[in-house]
Structures are given as structure tokens and as C-alpha cells.
Amino acid sequence: MPFGDLNGDRCNDVLVRRTDGLLRGYKPACGKAVTPTTSCTKLGTGFQAYKTLTTAGDLTGDGRADLLGWKTSTGGLTF
């Protein structure tokens, strides 16, 4: 999913959740698509617990986009 700027280049980056729950952040060049050779960063594990992941911008006021997750087991919203 498109996400806020993870690397400070003023362009949106991309989050990808694998089926095993690993979340990766991809930082393609501005205006470029993610490809198999695009570098990525492992952001965390356990994200298979969420039915849906999305962003609604900066909800906490820290200047960075926030990740929202709808937890499958409880239906609760986490960010």
C-alpha cells in the first residue's frame, strides 16, 4: 500500500505485508514503481494478526504517517 515518506525524499513509499506477517518498507525513487530490485527494510513481524492495514495520514501530530490496523481477532483498530 502507498504510505508516507519513510526516507525523507519527499515521495511516498510503499508498505508490503507478506503472508507470514512480515512487513517491509520499499522506498522507490520519486515517481517510480516498486520492482523486484527495489531496496526494502524489514519493519516488523506479526502483521498477519491484522485483517486490514491502511494509513489515514499523521494522526499523532509527529510529522509522520501513521499505520492503522484492523485486528482480526477482536475487530479493534490499532495504530
N, C-alpha and C positions, 0 to 999 in steps of 0.2 A: 504494500500500500504506500502511496506517496506520504511523506512525513516531512516535518520541519527540517531545518538546516542543521545537520549533525556536525559538520566540519567547518563551519564559518565561511563558506564560499558564497553565501547569499543565494543559494539554489536549494530547492527541496531535494531531499534524499529519499531513499526507499527502504521500508522495512519488509522483511520476508520471514514468515514463520514456517518452519519445516514441520512435517507430520510428527516428528519426535519431540516437538515443543521448543526446539532451538530457535531463538530469534536472532536474526542477522540484520545489520545495518549496511546498506550499499550506498556509496557516495559517487554516483556517476558525475562526469563533467557537466557543467550547465548546459541544458538543452539536449543532453544525450540520453539514450536509453540504457537500461541495465543489460549487460551481456554476460555470458559465462566467464569472461575475463575481468569483469569489474571487481575491484577490490572490495572486501567486506570486513566487518568487525563483528565478532560474536558479542551479542548484547546480554544474553541470559538464556536460561533454560526453564522448563516448566510451563511454558506458554500454551501447551495443549489443554490446560485447565480452562481456557477461555474459549467460549463459542465464537465470539467476535472481538476483534481488536480494531480500534479506529482512533482518530485524533479529532479534537474539537478546537485546536489551537492552544494558546497559552492560558490555561485555567488557573494556574497558581501565581501568575504575575512575575515569574523569574526570567522572562525573556526567551523561554524555550518552549517548543510544542510539547504537550503532554499526551501520553498514551492512555487510552481508556480501554478497559477490558470487561466484557460481559461474562461473568463466571458461570460455567455450565452447571455446576453442582448446586448453586444457590440462587442463580438469576441476579445476583448482586452486581453492581457496577463498581469497578475499582479503577483508580488512577494514581 
